Amino acid sequence: MTSLTGSRGPTGGNQGNGRRTGDVVPTGFNLGQLQQFTPEQQNLFGDLFSHVGQDSYTSRLARGDQDLFNEIEAPAFRQFSGIQSGIASRFSGMGSFGARNSSGFQNTQTAAGANFAQDLQANRQGLQRQAIKDLMGMSEMLLNQRPQERFLEEKQPKKRSFLQEFLLASAPGLVEAGVDLGKAGIQALGA
């Protein structure tokens, strides 16, 4: 038996639409396929591909989907809004000298905003980097699975009919009988 999986992976080349897309079966051989997974394992295997598909959560993270990051960052923005309110309250409590219009207030708000933006960007990059690693790992794991083993099997010679078997088995006897009959005929002619 010869494996046919090669570099095409375990799915081979026939896509089930009736067109041949890559299986070349030499003369005298049949293509065989042995199922390696139970039906439950096959279903699980198929479901795992959704985690590496283009619309999967991990894929969206890996490509930096803005809508997804907006969802992820919404709680952080709400928290930052509370931090800004706290800074404003602190400066409002300093009296009526316009502390909220002071450079100290502006500097504190600017620093808080810069730190927040820097933290968000670092978190985005970390999530994106990890998602890329996860996608690569999951893809490698899935592509290394072999739910079916494909192989070549030599064709068995066709079975002979009863008459063919009988004639082949009795052929040496018939030939010998024919030779004996021929000898007897020659002797009869010669006498």
N, C-alpha and C positions, 0 to 999 in steps of 0.2 A: 504494500500500500504506500502511496506517495501523497504527502500533504499538499493541498492546493492553496492554502491560505496565503502564503508568500507575503509580499509587501502590501497586498490589498486588504489584509485583515480578515477577520472571520466571516464577513458577510459575503465574500466572493463577488462575482460580477453579475449575477443574474438578478434583476430587480423585480421579477415577478410580473412584468407587463408583457411577457411573451417574447421580448426581444433579447437576443443574446448580446451581452455587454462585456464579455471577457473570458468566459469559460471555453477553453480549447481542450477537447477531449480527444486524445489520440485514438486511431483505429484499433479496435480490439479491446477497448477499455470502456467501462461504465463509470459515471460520476456517482460517488456515494456521499452521504451526509449522515453523521451520527450526532444526535441531540445530546449535548452535555449538561443542559440545565433542565430542571423540572419546569412544568408550566408556571408555577409560582415564582421560581427564580427568574424565568424569562420575563414575566410581568414586572418584577422588581427591577431587573436590568433595563427594560424599556423605560420605566418611570424615572430612572436615574438620569437619563439623557435630558430631562426637562430642567435639571439643575445646571446644565452647561449650555442650554439653548440661549438664543439671542435675547429673549424676553425674561430670562431668569433674573432673580434678585442679584445673584453674584455677577452675572454678565453686565447688568445695569450699573452696578458699583464699579466694575472694572473699566467700563468705558466712560465713567464720570457723568452719568445721567443726572442732569440738573434737577429734574422733578423729584427724583428719589432723594437727592441730597437735601432738597428743600424740606421733604418730609422728615428726614433724619434730624435735621438741624432746627426744626421748629421749636422743640422744647428748650434748646440752648438759647434761641432768640428771646423766648419768653423769660428765661432766667436772666438774660442780659438786660432786658427791659426793667426787671426788678432791681438789678444792680444800679442802673442809671437813676432810677427813682430814689434809691437809697443815697446816692451821691448828692442828688438835688436836695433831698431832705436835710442832709448833713450841712450843706452850704446855706440852706434857708434858715437853719437854726443859728447861724452866726450873727444874726441881727439884720437890721433894715438898711444896712449900708450897701446893699446891692451885691452881696457876696456871690449871687448866682451869675452876675455879670462880670465877676472878677476873672483875672487871668488864671488864678488858682483853680477855680471851678472849671474853666475851659480846658486847662492842662490835664486835670484829673479825668474829665470826660473823654478827652482825646486819647489819653493813655489807656483808659479802660477799653475804648473802642478798638485801638490798635492791638492790644493784647487779645481781645476777643477775636478779631479777624485773623490774627496770627494762629491762635489755637484752632479755630475752625479750619483754616487751610492745612495745618499740620494733621488734623484728624481726617480730613478728606483724603490727603495724600496717603496716610497710613491705611485707611479703609480701601482705597483704590489699589494700592500695592498688594495688600493681603488678598483682595478679591482676584487679582491677576494670578497670584501664586495658587490660590484655591482652584481656580478654573484650570490651570495647567495640571495640577495634581489630579483633579477629578477626571479630566479628559484623558490623561495618561492611563489612569486606572481603568476607565471604561474601555479604552481602545485596546488594552492588553487582555481583555477577557475574550474567551472563545466559547460562545454559547453553542456553536456547532463546529464539529470537526469535519472537514471535507477531505475526500480522498479519492484516488483512482483504484479501480478494482478490475482485474483482468476478466474479460468475458469468458464464460464457460462455453465449451463447444456445445452445439445443439444436440439434443438427444435424437438418436436414430429410431426409426419406427421398428416395429416387430419384424416386418418383412425384410428391412435392411439388415437388421441383426441376424436373422435367419440365413439370409443369402451370404453374408460375410462369414458366418460360422460354418456354413456348409460348402463354401467355395473351394477349399482345398480338396474335399472329398469329391466334389463334382468334377474338378479339373483332373483328378487322378482317375476317376471313372471314365472321363472322356478320353484320356490317354490310353487306358486299357482297352476301351472300345475301338479306338483308332488302330491300335496294334493288332487286335483281333481281326479287324477288317482287312488290314494289310496282309496278314498271314493267310486269310481266307482267299484273297485274290492271288496270292503266290502259290497256292497248292493245287 
